[in-house]
Amino acid sequence: MFLKKIRFVSLVILVFIGFQSCKNDVNETARVQLKLIDAPGDYVEVNIEIIDILFNNSENEESWTSFTPENTYPINIDLTELIAGNSLLLTDQIIPSGMLKQIRLVLSDNNTLVVEEEDGELNTIHLDTPSALQSGLKLNLNTNLESGFSYTFILDWDVQKSIVDTGSLDKYNLKPVIRVNTEVNSGSISGTITGEVEDDSIGEVVPLENVLVNVYQDTVYIAESLTDENGDFVIQGLEAGNYTIKIEHENYENYESTEPIPVTVGEISQIGTIEL
């Protein structure tokens, strides 16, 4: 009888420990989202293939874990579509809380560039991807994930700076330039660009598509985006502070905001309509 009581008590203790362990496992996790946006470039398409996304939250710098199952990949993206507030959610996963040091985007060699030739024809060109990128492009996050919280990291891929013309005929290299910010620690600027129709005696004002909007802080370039078919733009992932926007368009006078545009964390600064 005494032995049976000991066995019963031991079983209860083991069940309790197991329950507490599961409870602690649940409490010691955080939700992580990776959102991809694009700072545009002068290309018709920039097609990128991601074959894995890894993270490092260990003291061992070579210890990497995949965010999502293998059957999620490949992820094929035309970066030029990620404008005017459009974004691509790369991953949305629950991972252990604690220090999230780095993420790694693993690219294939199946990346292409589409350019428009002088005769109007579209030319698809293979992007040479260095072997180091095929093992993974490392991005530093160094963010402490608190248990039970959600974090969204914005990956702003600067296409213009990422495509390197080698000078050889139809030979381009891919060297990604990506700015990382945390959505919870950032804000956005949005607005609409319009202009008078060219050679229109009535002076009709219409939304302007594919207008490049540049954002500066003091005199330092920060980010850029293109307007969509409605003339709208959204520039995300901006730290709190005051900004200036500059617009250059070959058919209109250059524009620069005269008053600082304040950006607040977690909010969208609506600047209304700008007529060029």
Protein Blocks (a to p, Z undefined) as FASTA:
>chain_A
ZZmmmmmmmmmmmmmmmmmmmmmmmmmcccddddddddddddfbdcdddfbdcddfbfbl
kbccdfbdfklpccdddfklmgghiacdfbdcdddedjdfbdcddddfbdcdddddfkop
acdddddddfklmnopcddfkpacdehiacdddddddfklmpccehiahiacdddddddd
dfklcccdddddddddehianopacddehiacdddehjacfbdcdddfkopacdehiacd
ddddddddfkbccdddfbdcdddehiacdebjadZZ
